[in-house]
């Protein structure tokens, strides 16, 4: 009994033999073959360079991992380390919600952890009793300095850059972010 379909689109197209002996044993039936001229699976196409956005994403992944480990040595989560850095840069509690992408209750939780560790102080705002002003303590600044030293020492992103390259990279990144962060 022949079970072969008579629909033309169900036929497997003829292919060259899959073995050097010239005999096709059918073992490659149903497997995908790259179109003529396509790179084999798992190999990059040499003419295509990664897009700039792809490079930024890869760098972000590496930096996130290194930053998370550096924060952990200080007993901080990545979110707590980011919040500490942002508060040191002048961010308010309300701004932290946007900058960290967190709910108000999560920002409060993060700040309570930082406050319990002596890294920030929170006080009721003089101008608005519903708000808290947040400031980094000397212990928080010390923790950030140690995190920075670990990032400089362990980050593969900057390991091979000399001081001039680091200055240039900082200048370019600041220029790229100018206006974007405020938006």
Secondary structure, 3 states (H helix, E strand, C coil): CCCCCCCHHHCCCCCCCCCCCCCCCCCCCCCCCCCCCCCCCCCCCCCCCCCHHHHHHHHHHHHHHHHHHHHHCCCCCHHHHHHHHHHHCCCCHHHHHHHHCCCHHHHHHHHHHHHHCCCEEEEECCCCCCCEEEEECHHHHHHHHHHHHHHHHHCCCCCCCCHHHHHHHHHHHHHHHCCCCCC
